[in-house]
Amino acid sequence: MTTATLLLAFICMLLGALVGTLSGLLGIGGGLVVVPALSFLLPLFGLSADIVMPMALATSLATIVLTSSASAWRHFRMGNVDMRAVRALVPGMMLGGVLGASLADKLPPDWLPRIFGVIVLTMAMQMLLSRPQVTLRPLPSPWRISLAGTLIGTLSSLAGIGGGSFTVPYLHWRGVTMHKAIGSSALGGAVLGLAGMVSFVWLGWRQTEPLPALSVGYLYLPALLGVVSTSVLMTRVGATLAIKLPTRQIKRIFAGFLVIVGASMLLK
Protein backbone atom coordinates (compact mmCIF):
# COMPACT_ATOMS: atom_id res chain seq x y z
CA MET A 1 0.00 0.00 0.00
CA THR A 2 1.09 3.58 -0.62
CA THR A 3 1.33 6.15 2.16
CA ALA A 4 -1.89 7.78 0.93
CA THR A 5 -3.72 4.46 1.00
CA LEU A 6 -2.52 3.75 4.54
CA LEU A 7 -3.70 7.20 5.61
CA LEU A 8 -7.12 6.53 4.12
CA ALA A 9 -7.31 3.18 5.95
CA PHE A 10 -6.41 4.88 9.25
CA ILE A 11 -9.11 7.53 8.79
CA CYS A 12 -11.57 4.74 8.02
CA MET A 13 -10.61 3.02 11.29
CA LEU A 14 -11.75 6.13 13.18
CA LEU A 15 -14.89 6.18 11.06
CA GLY A 16 -15.49 2.52 11.90
CA ALA A 17 -15.50 3.20 15.64
CA LEU A 18 -18.39 5.62 15.18
CA VAL A 19 -20.16 3.25 12.79
CA GLY A 20 -19.99 0.32 15.21
CA THR A 21 -21.38 2.33 18.11
CA LEU A 22 -24.28 3.64 16.03
CA SER A 23 -24.96 0.17 14.62
CA GLY A 24 -25.40 -1.34 18.06
CA LEU A 25 -27.36 1.63 19.40
CA LEU A 26 -29.73 2.30 16.49
CA GLY A 27 -29.87 -0.99 14.56
CA ILE A 28 -28.33 0.59 11.45
CA GLY A 29 -25.48 -0.87 9.45
CA GLY A 30 -23.51 2.36 9.36
CA GLY A 31 -24.14 3.30 5.73
CA LEU A 32 -25.66 6.60 6.86
CA VAL A 33 -22.16 7.52 8.05
CA VAL A 34 -19.97 5.56 5.63
CA VAL A 35 -21.58 6.74 2.35
CA PRO A 36 -21.28 10.51 2.94
CA ALA A 37 -17.84 10.09 4.55
CA LEU A 38 -16.44 8.07 1.63
CA SER A 39 -18.09 10.31 -0.96
CA PHE A 40 -16.05 13.13 0.60
CA LEU A 41 -12.81 11.19 1.24
CA LEU A 42 -12.35 9.16 -1.95
CA PRO A 43 -11.97 12.13 -4.33
CA LEU A 44 -9.28 13.52 -1.98
CA PHE A 45 -7.30 10.33 -2.58
CA GLY A 46 -7.48 10.52 -6.37
CA LEU A 47 -10.57 8.49 -7.29
CA SER A 48 -12.54 9.65 -10.33
CA ALA A 49 -15.76 11.53 -9.56
CA ASP A 50 -17.66 9.24 -11.94
CA ILE A 51 -17.03 6.14 -9.81
CA VAL A 52 -16.87 7.66 -6.31
CA MET A 53 -20.55 7.20 -5.46
CA PRO A 54 -20.86 3.57 -6.69
CA MET A 55 -17.67 2.71 -4.80
CA ALA A 56 -18.93 4.45 -1.66
CA LEU A 57 -22.21 2.52 -1.90
CA ALA A 58 -20.54 -0.85 -2.53
CA THR A 59 -17.98 -0.39 0.25
CA SER A 60 -20.68 0.78 2.63
CA LEU A 61 -22.80 -2.30 1.96
CA ALA A 62 -19.78 -4.55 2.54
CA THR A 63 -19.09 -2.95 5.93
CA ILE A 64 -22.76 -3.43 6.78
CA VAL A 65 -22.49 -7.20 6.31
CA LEU A 66 -19.95 -7.51 9.12
CA THR A 67 -21.06 -4.67 11.38
CA SER A 68 -24.75 -5.57 11.27
CA SER A 69 -23.95 -9.26 11.79
CA ALA A 70 -22.01 -8.44 14.96
CA SER A 71 -24.75 -6.08 16.15
CA ALA A 72 -27.49 -8.63 15.36
CA TRP A 73 -25.70 -11.38 17.29
CA ARG A 74 -25.42 -9.19 20.36
CA HIS A 75 -29.10 -8.19 20.16
CA PHE A 76 -30.11 -11.84 19.58
CA ARG A 77 -28.34 -12.90 22.75
CA MET A 78 -30.24 -10.16 24.60
CA GLY A 79 -33.58 -11.41 23.22
CA ASN A 80 -34.06 -8.35 21.02
CA VAL A 81 -34.85 -10.03 17.68
CA ASP A 82 -38.37 -10.79 16.41
CA MET A 83 -37.71 -13.85 14.26
CA ARG A 84 -41.19 -13.89 12.70
CA ALA A 85 -40.66 -10.38 11.34
CA VAL A 86 -37.12 -11.20 10.17
CA ARG A 87 -38.18 -14.37 8.30
CA ALA A 88 -40.85 -12.41 6.42
CA LEU A 89 -38.64 -9.40 5.66
CA VAL A 90 -35.44 -11.11 4.49
CA PRO A 91 -36.56 -12.56 1.09
CA GLY A 92 -37.94 -9.21 -0.02
CA MET A 93 -34.89 -7.33 1.28
CA MET A 94 -32.54 -9.59 -0.69
CA LEU A 95 -34.51 -9.03 -3.89
CA GLY A 96 -34.62 -5.30 -3.22
CA GLY A 97 -30.87 -5.24 -2.61
CA VAL A 98 -30.23 -6.53 -6.13
CA LEU A 99 -32.80 -4.18 -7.68
CA GLY A 100 -31.42 -1.12 -5.91
CA ALA A 101 -27.81 -1.82 -6.94
CA SER A 102 -28.85 -2.29 -10.57
CA LEU A 103 -30.78 0.99 -10.52
CA ALA A 104 -27.89 2.88 -8.88
CA ASP A 105 -25.53 1.68 -11.62
CA LYS A 106 -27.78 3.20 -14.31
CA LEU A 107 -28.49 6.60 -12.71
CA PRO A 108 -26.28 9.68 -13.33
CA PRO A 109 -23.63 9.92 -10.54
CA ASP A 110 -24.82 13.36 -9.35
CA TRP A 111 -28.33 12.00 -8.72
CA LEU A 112 -27.25 9.48 -6.09
CA PRO A 113 -26.29 11.89 -3.26
CA ARG A 114 -29.57 13.76 -3.70
CA ILE A 115 -31.62 10.57 -3.72
CA PHE A 116 -29.75 9.50 -0.58
CA GLY A 117 -30.52 12.82 1.12
CA VAL A 118 -34.24 12.76 0.25
CA ILE A 119 -34.63 9.17 1.46
CA VAL A 120 -32.91 9.86 4.76
CA LEU A 121 -34.78 13.12 5.47
CA THR A 122 -38.10 11.39 4.75
CA MET A 123 -37.33 8.75 7.36
CA ALA A 124 -36.24 11.41 9.86
CA MET A 125 -39.56 13.22 9.50
CA GLN A 126 -41.45 9.96 9.95
CA MET A 127 -39.60 9.28 13.19
CA LEU A 128 -40.08 12.82 14.53
CA LEU A 129 -43.77 13.05 13.68
CA SER A 130 -44.84 9.52 14.62
CA ARG A 131 -47.06 9.18 17.65
CA PRO A 132 -45.94 7.11 20.64
CA GLN A 133 -46.93 3.43 20.37
CA VAL A 134 -49.43 2.72 23.14
CA THR A 135 -50.49 -0.85 22.40
CA LEU A 136 -48.83 -3.55 20.34
CA ARG A 137 -50.61 -4.63 17.16
CA PRO A 138 -50.21 -8.03 15.52
CA LEU A 139 -47.84 -8.14 12.56
CA PRO A 140 -49.51 -8.25 9.11
CA SER A 141 -49.36 -11.33 6.89
CA PRO A 142 -45.88 -12.52 5.83
CA TRP A 143 -46.40 -11.60 2.17
CA ARG A 144 -47.21 -7.99 3.13
CA ILE A 145 -44.10 -7.82 5.29
CA SER A 146 -42.04 -9.32 2.45
CA LEU A 147 -43.42 -6.73 0.03
CA ALA A 148 -42.39 -3.99 2.45
CA GLY A 149 -38.99 -5.71 2.66
CA THR A 150 -38.58 -5.47 -1.12
CA LEU A 151 -39.24 -1.73 -1.04
CA ILE A 152 -36.92 -1.29 1.95
CA GLY A 153 -34.22 -3.34 0.21
CA THR A 154 -34.46 -1.38 -3.05
CA LEU A 155 -34.28 2.05 -1.40
CA SER A 156 -31.56 0.94 1.02
CA SER A 157 -29.31 -0.57 -1.63
CA LEU A 158 -29.83 2.53 -3.76
CA ALA A 159 -28.61 4.62 -0.83
CA GLY A 160 -25.88 2.17 0.28
CA ILE A 161 -27.40 1.61 3.72
CA GLY A 162 -28.47 -1.47 5.64
CA GLY A 163 -32.12 -0.52 5.83
CA GLY A 164 -32.25 0.33 9.53
CA SER A 165 -33.55 3.81 8.83
CA PHE A 166 -36.56 2.16 7.14
CA THR A 167 -36.86 -1.15 8.99
CA VAL A 168 -36.79 0.25 12.52
CA PRO A 169 -39.66 2.75 12.04
CA TYR A 170 -41.63 0.26 9.91
CA LEU A 171 -41.47 -2.52 12.51
CA HIS A 172 -42.14 -0.10 15.35
CA TRP A 173 -45.18 1.25 13.47
CA ARG A 174 -46.34 -2.35 13.01
CA GLY A 175 -46.28 -2.91 16.75
CA VAL A 176 -42.80 -4.32 17.40
CA THR A 177 -41.16 -2.81 20.48
CA MET A 178 -38.36 -0.31 19.74
CA HIS A 179 -35.62 -2.52 21.17
CA LYS A 180 -36.75 -5.56 19.15
CA ALA A 181 -37.18 -3.41 16.03
CA ILE A 182 -33.53 -2.35 16.38
CA GLY A 183 -32.27 -5.93 16.83
CA SER A 184 -34.41 -7.29 13.98
CA SER A 185 -33.26 -4.46 11.73
CA ALA A 186 -29.62 -5.33 12.35
CA LEU A 187 -30.17 -8.95 11.28
CA GLY A 188 -32.13 -7.96 8.18
CA GLY A 189 -29.50 -5.36 7.33
CA ALA A 190 -26.73 -7.96 7.27
CA VAL A 191 -28.60 -10.02 4.66
CA LEU A 192 -29.51 -6.93 2.63
CA GLY A 193 -25.92 -5.71 2.72
CA LEU A 194 -24.68 -9.03 1.34
CA ALA A 195 -27.13 -8.96 -1.58
CA GLY A 196 -26.30 -5.36 -2.43
CA MET A 197 -22.54 -5.84 -2.08
CA VAL A 198 -22.45 -8.86 -4.43
CA SER A 199 -24.50 -6.92 -6.98
CA PHE A 200 -22.15 -3.92 -6.89
CA VAL A 201 -19.08 -6.16 -7.23
CA TRP A 202 -20.60 -7.78 -10.32
CA LEU A 203 -21.58 -4.42 -11.81
CA GLY A 204 -18.08 -3.06 -11.14
CA TRP A 205 -16.47 -5.96 -12.98
CA ARG A 206 -18.53 -4.97 -16.03
CA GLN A 207 -17.46 -1.33 -15.76
CA THR A 208 -15.39 -0.12 -18.75
CA GLU A 209 -13.71 2.77 -16.88
CA PRO A 210 -10.50 1.68 -15.06
CA LEU A 211 -11.02 1.10 -11.34
CA PRO A 212 -8.35 1.84 -8.69
CA ALA A 213 -5.90 -0.75 -7.41
CA LEU A 214 -7.04 -2.82 -4.42
CA SER A 215 -10.66 -2.78 -5.56
CA VAL A 216 -12.94 -5.74 -6.29
CA GLY A 217 -15.55 -4.44 -8.68
CA TYR A 218 -16.86 -1.31 -7.01
CA LEU A 219 -15.68 -2.56 -3.60
CA TYR A 220 -12.65 -0.58 -2.32
CA LEU A 221 -10.69 -2.82 0.06
CA PRO A 222 -8.55 -0.25 1.99
CA ALA A 223 -11.68 1.61 3.09
CA LEU A 224 -13.53 -1.61 3.87
CA LEU A 225 -10.74 -3.07 6.02
CA GLY A 226 -10.28 0.21 7.88
CA VAL A 227 -13.95 0.53 8.81
CA VAL A 228 -14.61 -3.09 9.82
CA SER A 229 -11.40 -3.40 11.88
CA THR A 230 -12.97 -1.15 14.54
CA SER A 231 -16.71 -1.16 13.83
CA VAL A 232 -17.31 -4.81 14.75
CA LEU A 233 -15.69 -4.32 18.16
CA MET A 234 -17.67 -1.16 18.92
CA THR A 235 -21.09 -2.75 18.32
CA ARG A 236 -20.88 -4.09 21.88
CA VAL A 237 -20.81 -0.52 23.22
CA GLY A 238 -23.80 0.53 21.11
CA ALA A 239 -25.88 -2.57 21.95
CA THR A 240 -25.30 -1.97 25.66
CA LEU A 241 -26.39 1.66 25.32
CA ALA A 242 -29.54 0.58 23.45
CA ILE A 243 -30.62 -1.48 26.47
CA LYS A 244 -29.98 1.31 28.96
CA LEU A 245 -31.58 4.22 27.06
CA PRO A 246 -35.39 4.71 27.00
CA THR A 247 -37.29 4.32 23.71
CA ARG A 248 -38.17 8.02 23.39
CA GLN A 249 -34.53 9.06 23.76
CA ILE A 250 -33.36 6.50 21.19
CA LYS A 251 -35.95 7.76 18.68
CA ARG A 252 -34.83 11.36 19.15
CA ILE A 253 -31.16 10.42 18.70
CA PHE A 254 -32.06 8.40 15.62
CA ALA A 255 -34.15 11.17 14.01
CA GLY A 256 -31.65 13.93 14.76
CA PHE A 257 -28.86 11.84 13.26
CA LEU A 258 -30.89 11.27 10.08
CA VAL A 259 -31.63 15.00 9.67
CA ILE A 260 -27.93 15.92 9.85
CA VAL A 261 -26.85 13.24 7.38
CA GLY A 262 -29.70 13.85 4.91
CA ALA A 263 -29.20 17.60 4.86
CA SER A 264 -25.44 17.24 4.34
CA MET A 265 -25.95 15.05 1.26
CA LEU A 266 -28.53 17.40 -0.27
CA LEU A 267 -26.10 20.31 0.11
CA LYS A 268 -23.20 18.52 -1.64
N, C-alpha and C positions, 0 to 999 in steps of 0.2 A: 504493500500500500504506500502511496505517496503521503507526504506530510499533510497536505490538504485533506486527503481522504481520512487520515487518522483524526484530524481536528473535527471533521464532520461527525465521525463515529463517537467522539467524546461528547460533543454537543448533544447528540442523540441519546447518549446515556443519561444525561441530565433530564432530557425530555421524557425518557422512559420512566424515571422515578415519579414524575408528575402523572404520567399516563396510568401507571400501576395503581397509584393511590385513588385516582378518580374511577378507575375500573372497579375496584373493590367497593368503593363508596356508593357509586351511582349506577352500577350495572352496565356501564358502557365499555366498549372495547378500546377506547382511546382515540378513535379516528377523528373525533371533534377537536382534538389537540394536534394529532400527528399530521393531518392533511394541511391545515393552514400553516403549521410550522415548516413542513417540508416544501410547501409551495413558495415559501419565503427563502428557505435555506438553499435549496438545490440550484437556483440560478446563480447564487453567490459562489458556488463551487463549479461553475462552468457548464452546467447542463442546459441544453437548448430549451427555449421557452415553449416550443411546440410539443415537447414530450414531458415537461415538468409535471403537469397536472395528472396525466395517466400514471406516471411513476410514483407520484405522491399517493394516489388512490390505491395502486397495487401494493405498495410498501405498507401503507396503513392497514389494509386488509390482512396482510401477512402478520403484522404485529398483533392484530386482533385475535388471530387463531390461538396464539400462545397466551396472551394476556387474559383474554376472556375465559380460556380453558382453566387457567389457574384460579381466576376469580370464581368461576362456576363451581369448581371443586370445593373451594372454601365455603361457599354459600350452601352447597349440597350437604356438607358435613354439619352445618348449623341448622339444617332442616328448612332452608329458605328457597326451595325449588318446587314449583308446582308441575309435576311430571305430566299430568294430563294436558295442561296448556302447552308444554314443550313439545310433546309428541304430535300435537295437532299443528303447531306452528312450523316445525322444522322442514317438512317437505316443501311447503310453499316458500319458505325463506331461501332454501337452496335453489329452487327454480328462479326466484326473483334475483338472487345473486348473479346468476348467469345472464339474465335479461338486462340487468342494470349495467354490468360490465360491457356488454355488447353495445348498448346504447351510448355509454360514455365514450367508447372508441370512435363512434361515428359523429359525435357532436363537435362543433368548433371549440378549440381549447379555451377561448375566453368566456365561453358559456358556463363551463363547469364550476368556477368559483361562485358565480352568481346563483346558479341552481343550488349549490351547497348552502349558500347564505339564506336563500328563501326557505329551503326545507327546514333548516335549523331554527330560524326565527318563528316559523309556523308552529313548531313543536314547543318552543318557549312560551308562546302566547297561550297555547292549549294548557300547559301546565300552570301558568299564572292565573288563568281565568276559570279553571275547573273548580267545581264545588267540592267541598270535603265529602269523602265517601262515608255515609252513615251506616248502611247495612250492606252486607255482601250479597251479590246476585250470582246465580248459577252461570257458569260459562256457557256460551252458545254452542251449537253443534260443531263437531270437529271440522266439517267442510267449510264452515263460515270462518273459523279460526285460521284454517289453512289458506283460505282466500286472502284474509288480512295479512297472513305471513308472506304471501307472494308480493303484495303491494309493499309491505315493509322491506322485504328483501331487495326489490327493484330500486326503490328510493335510496336505501342504505348503500347498496353497491355503487349506485350512481354518485353518491356523495363520499364513498370510501370509508364508511362508518359501519359499526357492528350492529346497528339497529336499535341500540338501547334507548336512543332519544325518541323512537317510535314505540318500541315494544313495552317499555316501562309504563308510559301513560295509557297505552291501549289496554294492557292487562289490568292496570289499576282501575280504569274506567269500567272494565268488565267484571269488577268485583274481587280481583286478586289483591291481597294485602300488599302494601308498598314494599315491605321487605322481601316477600316472595316474588313480586314482580321484578325486583332488581336481580335476584338470584336466577330466576327463569330467563331473564333477558341475557344474562351473561352466558348461559349455556347455549341459547339460540344464536347469540352473536358469534360464538366460536364456529358453529357449523356454517353460518352465513359467510363469515370471513374466509373460510376454506373454499367455498364455492366461488366467491368473487375473486380470490387470489389466483386460483387455477385458471379462471377465465382470462384474467389480465396477463398472466404469463403466456398463455396461448396466443392472445392477440398481439403481444409484444414480439413474439417470435415471427409473426407475419408482417411486422412493421418494416417498411423499406428504408426509412431513415436510420442511420447508424445509432446504436444505443451505446451508452458509456460502458467502460470496462467494469467488471464485477457486478454486472446486472444479469438477471435471468428473465428474459422477456422484459416486461415493464417493472419487474421487482428489483429494487436497488439494495444489494446485500449489505454494504457498509452502514446504511441508515437502519436497516432491519436489525442487524446484530447489535447496534448501539442501543436501540430502544428496548429490545426484549431482554438484554442483559441485566437491566435494572427493573423493568416494569413488572416482570413475573414475581420478583421478590416483594415488591411494594404492594401487591394486591392484598397481602395479609393485613397491612395497616388499614387500607380502605375498607375491607370487609369487617374489621373490628369496629371501625368508626360507624359503619352502617347499622350495626346492632345497637350501639350506644345512643345514636342521635334519634330524636323523635321524627315521625313521618313528615310533619309540616315543615320542619327545618330542612330535611333532605330535599323536599320538593322545591323549596325556595333556593337552595344552593344549586340544584339542578337547573332550574329555570333561569337564574341569573347567569350561570355559566353559558347556557345556550344563547342568551341575548348577546353576550360579549363576543362569542365566536362567530355567530351569524352576521352581526353588524360588521365585524372586521373583514369578513370575506366579501360582503357587498361593496365595501369601500376600497377594495384592491384596485 
